[in-house]
């Protein structure tokens, strides 16, 4: 998403409204913005509610699912976060950061096979050499963990 002066103004207005207690939303963009502001304030439950409303109005907004997934993760609702990343990826399959975050959650759940599968989906989408090396390293770590699990069985 390109950050334009209009978006910056909207965020600043939302921050002002949030800080002053005057919070009013009328559309999915407003709710999304308020969810982002609440996230920045580490008000995870509020951010989830705002993202819920944004998604209710516009269920095709992959970014809202990704932001809500982050909030879910912060309140240890890992399965809900996974569902949101998967929904976002159905809407935008080439979003490699969502793939990376999703794979990380599967690592947290001690499911290295699933994490490995998702990291492998992400790797071809990453163009930046630095990020490719990070994903490659994560793939190697998931392979080691998977091999370790197989030996224990």
N, C-alpha and C positions, 0 to 999 in steps of 0.2 A: 504494500500500500504506500503510495506516495504521500509524503507529509507536505501539505500545502498550507499557505497562510490561513485559509478558511478553516482547516482542521485544527491548526494551532489556536486560532481564536475560539473555536468551539470548545476545545479542551480547557483553555483559560477560563472561559465563562463557566464551564462545568465545575472547575476547581473552586472558583469564587462561590458559586451556588452551594457547593458541597460544604465549604468551610463556613459559610454564613448560615447554613441550615435551610436555605431556600433551594429546595431540590424539586425540580419539575421536569418530567420527561414526557414527550409526546410521540416519539417515534423510535424505531430500532437503533438509530445512530445515537440518539440521546441516551438511551438505556445502556448501550455499549460503552459510551464515553463515561457515564457514571460508574459503570462496572470497573472500568480501567482506573478511575480516580479512587474508588474504594479499594482496589487491589494495591495501588501505590501507597495507600494509608494502612495497608495490612488489615483491612476490615473484610476478611474473607467471606463471612456469611452474607454481608451486604452485597459484596461483589457478585456472589453466586446468584442472588436474587435479581440484581440488575441484568446479569447475563441471561438468566432465565427469561426475563421479559423481552430482552432483545431477540432471543431465539424464538420466542413465541410469535413475535411480530414478523421476523424474517428468518425462517428455519434454514435458509440457504447460505447464511453467513458463516463461513468456515472459521473466520477469526474469532467470532463469539464463542464457538465451541472450544477453540484452543485456549482462549483466555479463561473460560469457565473451568476447563480441565486443570489449568494451573492453580486456580483457586481451590478446586476439589483436592488437588494434591497437597496443598498447604494445610488442609484440615484432615489429612489422612483418609480421604475418600478415594483411594487408589482405583478401585473398580469403576467408580463413576468417571474418574479422570480418563481411564482407558477407553470407556465407551465414547466419551467426547472426542478424544483424539481419533478414534476409528471413524466416527461420524464426520469429523472435519476432513479426514483423508478420503472419504467417499465423495465429498464435495470438491476437494482439491487434492487429487492423488499425488501430485508432484511437490507437495509441501514437505521438503526434506527435514526441516526442523521439527515438525509434528512427528515424523517418523522417528527421529532421534529421541525425542521426549517419550514417545510411546515405548520404544525399545528399552529405555532407561527404567520405565515403570515395570516392565516385565523382568528386568534384572532385579529390581527391588522385591518382586514377588518370587524370586528364585526360579525363574523360568528362562534359563539361558537359551534353550532351543528357539523359543519364540522371539527372544531379544535378537538372536543371531539372524533369524529370518528377516526381521524388520531392518536391522542395520544393513543387511545385504540389499534390501530394497532402496535404502537411502543412499548408499554409496554412489551409484551411477548419476544421481541427481545433484551431487555436490561438485561444484566447479572449482571452488577455491582450494588450492593445494594444502593449505594449513588445515582446513576443515576436513579434507579428504584423509589427511594423515591421522586426525583425531578419530574419525569413523573407522579407519583401518585398524587403529589400535584397539578401539572398542570391540571390533569384530574378533580380533585375536584374543582379547580377554574373555569374551563370551564363549569362544571355542575352547579355551582352557577350562573354564568352569563347567562346560558341557562334558568335556572329556573326564574331568574329575568326578562328576556325578555318575557317569557310566561305569567308572572303575569301582565306585562304592556299591553299585548295584550288583 
